[in-house]
Amino acid sequence: MWKVTQLFLRRTGGNFAIGAGVLAIPLIFAAGLMVDMTTVSRSQNELQQAMDAAVLAVAREGERLTQKEAIEIARTYLEENYDLVFGNLTVTRDGTKVTIDATAETPTAFGGLLGYSDWTVEARSTADIAFASYEVALVLDTTGSMAGGKLTAMKEAVDGMIESMSAQIKDKDRLKFSLVPFATFVNVGPEYGPKFDKNGAQIAGTGAKWLDLNGGSPVPQSELTPGVSRFQLYENLGKRWPGCVETRYRGGRNYDVDDTKADQKRPETLFVPAFSIDEPDTKEYVNSYVKSKVDIMDTSTKAKKQKWAKYGVATDRFGNPLNGGLLSGILKGLGLGGDDDDEDDDEDDDDDRRSYKAKLKKKIEIDDSSSGYQDFKKGPDFGCGAQPITPLSSDYDDIVRKVKRLRAQGNTNIMEGVSWGMRVLTPGEPFGEGKSIDDPRIEKIMVVLTDGANRFGVDRNPLGSKYSSNGYLVDERLGRLLPSNSSVTPAMNDRTLAACNYAKELGIEIYTIRLEEPDKATGNLLQQCASSEGHFFDAPSRRQLDEVFEEIGKRVVKLRLAS
């Protein structure tokens, strides 16, 4: 027995097991506490994330929310983003600054051993509108296909966006909108045109310097050659220029899509006023407003004289216009001026010079009845249905009023919309309200909406099309193209994408919206035009526009978390 006892005492192998058994309890307890601490930490992070989402949601709505609405939004976000029971929710608002506090109970696995079956976590989150200024160009399709419900839905959605953003940003100097309606043309506003004296002559020194005031632009034209002010032609015909301009001729550069400064010493950089020529008196054309038998494709000296005569412009013996196009007092031949008999050229020239000295004010009678095409009337202003651009302004009520007056007419020309959207956002003429493009405190935004594919107005006539901002198809301003949409639309898409890329390179953020347009090429174009995949919105139904513009407004206004 004694030997057995001695043997047991000499053996030490079980001592570790006994010690480990004694120590197991605190080790297991420590591990349990670590699990609980991890759970609490995870719950704390989840609550903070939910709080951050909630406070941003409340701050995004601006000061127009009631306190009850603010608490409800915060509660909804917490319930959707956090699956535990929370309490002590408070929402504190100071102007645009919002602070949310809340607590939540986290169940513990081992804390109950110490009398803590739940652990309270708490979080606070504060958000405010980041200090930045916003310049927003609303580039809106007002073509004929927008008529009716689509136009109405667009107006309401834009109104809502302006109201929402202006409610968030109270300092009007920090939020400005520009309205750029586009269709076949973009309208810069008739107030920029020159003035005329009592004799009907254009007054030198009047009119915006970025416009082609003297007919110097080398833009290819089917009937009008350089050397005559189109403004003077409007005056000769007893019409006022309505404000539309042609696409600036690319001329081997990117003048059509860029913001190269217009310079009177470089006529190719000027913006040419839209002027639809008097088309032939045949059924292939829709805009014949002066009776004339001259063949529009005839380039003979005799034909040149007859063509200028339609607008009351006298010419020299070679058919070149005289005196900047001032209305001639000699109204012969077609009843408007010029003569069909080449043998009388010398006598006609002398008479024309004397007539200009007399500065007779006789006007030309034109047919301004309906053209039968999209409710456009005949005349030199044919196709100019877009409302004028509204430069950047913080007069929100005025912007909304002008949006409500938008009407639908014309063909789709997205490139012109994007190009002028860029020009209203950049500093310097034509519109100089935009602040420096390099100022990091300025967010420059363009929102482009269209419901259709680009269309030139291709037609089966010798000119290849109806009149557009790129003249006629035969003028080849987009290149030598077949008279078909399958040929012309891709060329227009290429220049539209060039306009988008130019704007993005300047730092302009572009959102695009395709409204009820299934065309795949147009969808691809608008996706590429947008600043990112998330900047493109496809709205198969006009009923989605409110939601789309609301989402864009939320993304535009930058919020910052202070916690």
Rosetta blueprint (number, residue, H / E / L):
1 M L
2 W H
3 K H
4 V H
5 T H
6 Q H
7 L H
8 F H
9 L H
10 R H
11 R L
12 T L
13 G L
14 G L
15 N H
16 F H
17 A H
18 I H
19 G H
20 A H
21 G H
22 V H
23 L H
24 A H
25 I H
26 P H
27 L H
28 I H
29 F H
30 A H
31 A H
32 G H
33 L H
34 M H
35 V H
36 D H
37 M H
38 T H
39 T H
40 V H
41 S H
42 R H
43 S H
44 Q H
45 N H
46 E H
47 L H
48 Q H
49 Q H
50 A H
51 M H
52 D H
53 A H
54 A H
55 V H
56 L H
57 A H
58 V H
59 A H
60 R H
61 E L
62 G H
63 E H
64 R H
65 L L
66 T L
67 Q H
68 K H
69 E H
70 A H
71 I H
72 E H
73 I H
74 A H
75 R H
76 T H
77 Y H
78 L H
79 E H
80 E H
81 N H
82 Y L
83 D L
84 L L
85 V L
86 F E
87 G E
88 N E
89 L E
90 T E
91 V E
92 T E
93 R E
94 D E
95 G L
96 T L
97 K E
98 V E
99 T E
100 I E
101 D E
102 A E
103 T E
104 A E
105 E E
106 T E
107 P E
108 T L
109 A L
110 F L
111 G H
112 G H
113 L H
114 L H
115 G L
116 Y L
117 S L
118 D E
119 W E
120 T E
121 V E
122 E E
123 A E
124 R E
125 S E
126 T E
127 A E
128 D E
129 I E
130 A L
131 F L
132 A L
133 S E
134 Y E
135 E E
136 V E
137 A E
138 L E
139 V E
140 L E
141 D E
142 T L
143 T L
144 G H
145 S H
146 M H
147 A L
148 G L
149 G H
150 K H
151 L H
152 T H
153 A H
154 M H
155 K H
156 E H
157 A H
158 V H
159 D H
160 G H
161 M H
162 I H
163 E H
164 S H
165 M H
166 S H
167 A H
168 Q H
169 I L
170 K L
171 D L
172 K H
173 D H
174 R H
175 L E
176 K E
177 F E
178 S E
179 L E
180 V E
181 P E
182 F E
183 A L
184 T L
185 F L
186 V E
187 N E
188 V L
189 G L
190 P H
191 E H
192 Y H
193 G L
194 P L
195 K L
196 F E
197 D L
198 K L
199 N L
200 G L
201 A L
202 Q E
203 I L
204 A L
205 G L
206 T L
207 G L
208 A L
209 K L
210 W L
211 L E
212 D L
213 L L
214 N L
215 G L
216 G L
217 S L
218 P L
219 V L
220 P L
221 Q L
222 S L
223 E L
224 L L
225 T L
226 P L
227 G L
228 V L
229 S L
230 R H
231 F H
232 Q H
233 L H
234 Y H
235 E H
236 N H
237 L L
238 G L
239 K L
240 R L
241 W L
242 P L
243 G L
244 C E
245 V E
246 E L
247 T L
248 R L
249 Y L
250 R L
251 G L
252 G L
253 R L
254 N L
255 Y L
256 D L
257 V L
258 D L
259 D L
260 T L
261 K L
262 A L
263 D E
264 Q L
265 K L
266 R E
267 P H
268 E H
269 T H
270 L L
271 F E
272 V L
273 P E
274 A L
275 F L
276 S L
277 I L
278 D L
279 E L
280 P L
281 D L
282 T L
283 K L
284 E L
285 Y L
286 V L
287 N L
288 S L
289 Y L
290 V L
291 K L
292 S L
293 K L
294 V L
295 D L
296 I L
297 M L
298 D L
299 T L
300 S L
301 T H
302 K H
303 A H
304 K H
305 K H
306 Q H
307 K H
308 W H
309 A H
310 K L
311 Y L
312 G L
313 V E
314 A L
315 T E
316 D L
317 R L
318 F L
319 G L
320 N L
321 P E
322 L L
323 N H
324 G H
325 G H
326 L L
327 L E
328 S L
329 G L
330 I L
331 L L
332 K L
333 G E
334 L L
335 G L
336 L L
337 G E
338 G L
339 D L
340 D L
341 D L
342 D H
343 E H
344 D H
345 D H
346 D H
347 E H
348 D H
349 D H
350 D H
351 D H
352 D H
353 R H
354 R H
355 S H
356 Y H
357 K H
358 A H
359 K L
360 L L
361 K L
362 K L
363 K L
364 I L
365 E L
366 I L
367 D L
368 D L
369 S L
370 S E
371 S E
372 G E
373 Y E
374 Q L
375 D L
376 F E
377 K E
378 K L
379 G L
380 P L
381 D L
382 F L
383 G L
384 C L
385 G L
386 A L
387 Q L
388 P E
389 I L
390 T E
391 P E
392 L E
393 S E
394 S L
395 D L
396 Y H
397 D H
398 D H
399 I H
400 V H
401 R H
402 K H
403 V H
404 K H
405 R L
406 L L
407 R L
408 A L
409 Q L
410 G L
411 N L
412 T L
413 N L
414 I H
415 M H
416 E H
417 G H
418 V H
419 S H
420 W H
421 G H
422 M H
423 R H
424 V H
425 L H
426 T L
427 P L
428 G L
429 E L
430 P L
431 F L
432 G L
433 E L
434 G L
435 K L
436 S L
437 I L
438 D L
439 D L
440 P L
441 R L
442 I E
443 E E
444 K E
445 I E
446 M E
447 V E
448 V E
449 L E
450 T E
451 D L
452 G L
453 A L
454 N L
455 R L
456 F L
457 G L
458 V E
459 D L
460 R L
461 N L
462 P L
463 L L
464 G L
465 S E
466 K L
467 Y L
468 S E
469 S L
470 N L
471 G E
472 Y L
473 L H
474 V H
475 D H
476 E L
477 R L
478 L L
479 G L
480 R L
481 L L
482 L L
483 P L
484 S L
485 N H
486 S H
487 S H
488 V H
489 T H
490 P H
491 A H
492 M H
493 N H
494 D H
495 R H
496 T H
497 L H
498 A H
499 A H
500 C H
501 N H
502 Y H
503 A H
504 K H
505 E H
506 L L
507 G L
508 I L
509 E E
510 I E
511 Y E
512 T E
513 I E
514 R E
515 L E
516 E L
517 E L
518 P L
519 D L
520 K H
521 A H
522 T H
523 G H
524 N H
525 L H
526 L H
527 Q H
528 Q H
529 C H
530 A L
531 S L
532 S L
533 E H
534 G H
535 H H
536 F E
537 F E
538 D E
539 A E
540 P L
541 S L
542 R H
543 R H
544 Q H
545 L H
546 D H
547 E H
548 V H
549 F H
550 E H
551 E H
552 I H
553 G H
554 K H
555 R H
556 V H
557 V L
558 K L
559 L E
560 R E
561 L E
562 A L
563 S L
